[in-house]
Amino acid sequence: MEISEFIKSTSRIEKYFNKEYTKAQIKEMYEELKKFEIERYNTLVSLSIRFCEHLPKVVDILQLDYNNPIIDFEKKERIKCNKCDSTGYIVYQKNIVDGNRTLKYDYVALCDCENGKNNYKKDYPIPYAKELGLI
């Protein structure tokens, strides 16, 4: 990933959280994250916006990459899709009532684009977002 691509993508995080990284933070973050393909980093930026409560640090972004099973970055060609950020997956929440508490759980569904169709696995079927009425 080039520094200009990194800065452009990182600015999405800064705009969303209405805070800016310092120049030193940007430099350190780039050194730690430059090994990622830009498409992968863009997906991690989107996941940061969805799941981080505060301006994410390097460790937060790396944890999203490591812990998030919905990211499958095998060397497949990705088709540009705005519905799923080209990952093939759409994240959604369900409210589960447990006694007198309501708990929110995150789930994933496959997008109806080529990326979603390529991510379908018979061993572990994930429903399509269209079937669930999400898109």
Secondary structure as UniProt FT lines:
FT   HELIX           3..17
FT   HELIX           23..33
FT   TURN            34..35
FT   HELIX           38..51
FT   HELIX           58..67
FT   TURN            69..70
FT   TURN            82..86
FT   STRAND          89..98
FT   TURN            99..100
FT   STRAND          101..110
FT   HELIX           114..119
FT   TURN            122..123
FT   TURN            129..133
//
